Amino acid sequence: MVQIEVTNEMRGDLGELYFKHLCQQRGFAYLRLEDIYNTLTPKSVLEFKLRFDRILIELPNEIADEVWTVCRPLNIDGSPSYVFDFLTCKIDRDYFLENVNVFPASNFHWIEVKSGESELSRHQKEVRNRCKMHFDVFRIENVDASPHAVIINWEEAF
């Protein structure tokens, strides 16, 4: 038998896994900031994930510049570091898989996934305070618990 060491990196991955499943259950499409940075087109069309669907969504003009600015990574010890974890879009109507979809700017939220009592970094707070878009913290208080016992809070910070 092999036993896996439970590390902070593993806890972070578990937190993101819980976040993705809650998004699927609540109708939020999501996209990692790293994916935005690597795929943002001049037409501001991004491929969000919702369950097994890949949904093309055009960013509204009023948030496109903010998305482009926030998703640029910092270089920390030679590795890219993104200020937040995800961008979500509330899917509150039918959508198309073959065509580009348009949703209002109010449907888009920045998300940071935190476990336990961890806090936002100083840099995250500074960027959050400059953002016009909604910003939420997805907190898993007891990420080490079995899935049935996990406590999840979706904290609307802005």
C-alpha positions as CSV (number, residue, x, y, z in Angstrom):
1,M,0.0,0.0,0.0
2,V,1.2,3.5,-0.8
3,Q,0.3,6.5,1.4
4,I,0.2,10.0,0.0
5,E,1.5,12.9,2.0
6,V,-1.1,15.6,2.5
7,T,0.7,18.9,1.6
8,N,-0.5,22.5,1.4
9,E,-0.3,22.1,-2.4
10,M,-2.6,19.1,-2.2
11,R,-5.0,21.1,0.0
12,G,-5.0,23.9,-2.5
13,D,-5.8,21.5,-5.3
14,L,-8.6,20.0,-3.3
15,G,-10.0,23.5,-2.6
16,E,-10.0,24.2,-6.4
17,L,-11.7,20.8,-7.0
18,Y,-14.5,21.7,-4.6
19,F,-14.8,25.1,-6.2
20,K,-15.2,23.7,-9.7
21,H,-17.9,21.2,-8.6
22,L,-19.8,23.9,-6.8
23,C,-19.6,26.1,-9.9
24,Q,-21.1,23.2,-11.9
25,Q,-23.9,22.7,-9.5
26,R,-24.7,26.4,-9.3
27,G,-24.4,27.3,-13.0
28,F,-21.2,29.3,-13.0
29,A,-18.7,28.7,-15.9
30,Y,-15.1,29.2,-14.8
31,L,-11.7,29.8,-16.2
32,R,-8.2,29.9,-14.6
33,L,-6.4,33.2,-14.9
34,E,-3.5,31.4,-16.5
35,D,-5.7,30.2,-19.3
36,I,-7.0,33.7,-19.8
37,Y,-3.5,35.1,-20.2
38,N,-2.5,32.3,-22.6
39,T,-5.7,32.5,-24.8
40,L,-7.1,36.0,-24.7
41,T,-7.8,37.1,-28.3
42,P,-8.1,40.7,-29.6
43,K,-11.9,40.0,-29.8
44,S,-11.9,39.3,-26.1
45,V,-13.5,35.8,-26.5
46,L,-12.6,33.2,-23.8
47,E,-13.4,29.5,-23.5
48,F,-15.1,28.9,-20.1
49,K,-15.8,25.5,-18.7
50,L,-19.2,24.3,-17.3
51,R,-19.5,20.6,-16.6
52,F,-18.3,19.0,-19.8
53,D,-19.1,22.0,-22.0
54,R,-16.6,24.5,-23.3
55,I,-18.5,27.8,-23.8
56,L,-17.1,30.6,-25.9
57,I,-18.0,33.9,-24.1
58,E,-17.2,37.4,-25.3
59,L,-16.1,39.8,-22.5
60,P,-18.2,42.9,-22.4
61,N,-16.2,46.0,-23.4
62,E,-16.6,47.6,-19.9
63,I,-14.5,44.8,-18.3
64,A,-12.2,43.7,-21.0
65,D,-9.3,46.0,-20.0
66,E,-9.6,45.0,-16.4
67,V,-9.5,41.3,-17.3
68,W,-6.4,41.8,-19.4
69,T,-4.7,43.8,-16.7
70,V,-5.5,41.5,-13.8
71,C,-4.7,38.2,-15.6
72,R,-1.1,39.3,-16.3
73,P,1.2,37.2,-14.1
74,L,3.9,38.4,-11.8
75,N,7.3,36.8,-12.0
76,I,8.1,35.3,-8.6
77,D,11.4,33.3,-8.5
78,G,11.2,32.6,-12.2
79,S,7.6,31.3,-12.2
80,P,4.5,33.1,-13.2
81,S,2.2,33.9,-10.3
82,Y,-1.4,35.0,-10.9
83,V,-3.1,37.4,-8.4
84,F,-6.4,35.5,-8.3
85,D,-7.4,31.9,-9.1
86,F,-10.4,32.1,-11.4
87,L,-12.8,34.3,-13.4
88,T,-16.4,33.1,-13.3
89,C,-19.5,33.9,-15.4
90,K,-23.0,33.2,-14.2
91,I,-24.8,31.2,-16.9
92,D,-28.4,32.4,-16.3
93,R,-29.9,31.5,-19.7
94,D,-29.4,29.0,-22.5
95,Y,-26.1,29.1,-24.3
96,F,-24.6,28.0,-27.6
97,L,-21.7,25.6,-27.9
98,E,-20.8,26.5,-31.5
99,N,-21.3,30.3,-31.3
100,V,-19.9,33.0,-29.1
101,N,-22.2,33.9,-26.2
102,V,-22.6,37.3,-24.6
103,F,-23.5,37.9,-21.0
104,P,-23.7,41.2,-19.0
105,A,-20.6,42.4,-17.1
106,S,-22.5,41.9,-13.8
107,N,-22.3,38.1,-14.4
108,F,-18.5,38.1,-14.2
109,H,-16.7,37.7,-10.8
110,W,-13.0,37.3,-9.8
111,I,-12.5,34.4,-7.5
112,E,-9.8,33.5,-5.0
113,V,-10.0,30.0,-3.4
114,K,-8.8,29.9,0.2
115,S,-8.7,27.0,2.7
116,G,-8.9,27.3,6.4
117,E,-8.4,30.8,7.8
118,S,-5.9,31.9,5.2
119,E,-6.1,35.5,4.2
120,L,-5.7,37.5,1.0
121,S,-2.2,38.7,0.5
122,R,-1.4,42.4,0.6
123,H,-1.0,42.4,-3.2
124,Q,-4.4,40.6,-3.7
125,K,-6.1,43.2,-1.5
126,E,-4.5,46.1,-3.5
127,V,-5.6,44.6,-6.8
128,R,-9.1,43.8,-5.5
129,N,-9.5,47.4,-4.3
130,R,-8.7,48.6,-7.8
131,C,-11.1,46.2,-9.6
132,K,-14.5,47.3,-10.8
133,M,-15.8,43.8,-11.2
134,H,-17.2,41.7,-8.3
135,F,-14.6,39.8,-6.2
136,D,-15.5,36.8,-4.1
137,V,-13.5,34.5,-1.8
138,F,-14.4,30.8,-2.0
139,R,-13.4,29.5,1.4
140,I,-13.2,25.8,2.4
141,E,-12.9,25.8,6.2
142,N,-12.0,22.1,6.6
143,V,-10.6,20.9,3.3
144,D,-9.1,17.9,5.0
145,A,-12.5,16.5,5.9
146,S,-14.4,13.9,3.9
147,P,-16.5,15.5,1.1
148,H,-19.8,15.1,3.1
149,A,-18.4,17.1,6.0
150,V,-16.7,19.9,4.1
151,I,-17.9,23.4,4.9
152,I,-17.8,25.8,2.0
153,N,-18.4,29.6,2.2
154,W,-18.8,31.7,-0.9
155,E,-17.9,35.1,0.5
156,E,-19.0,38.0,-1.6
157,A,-16.2,40.5,-0.9
158,F,-17.4,43.2,-3.4
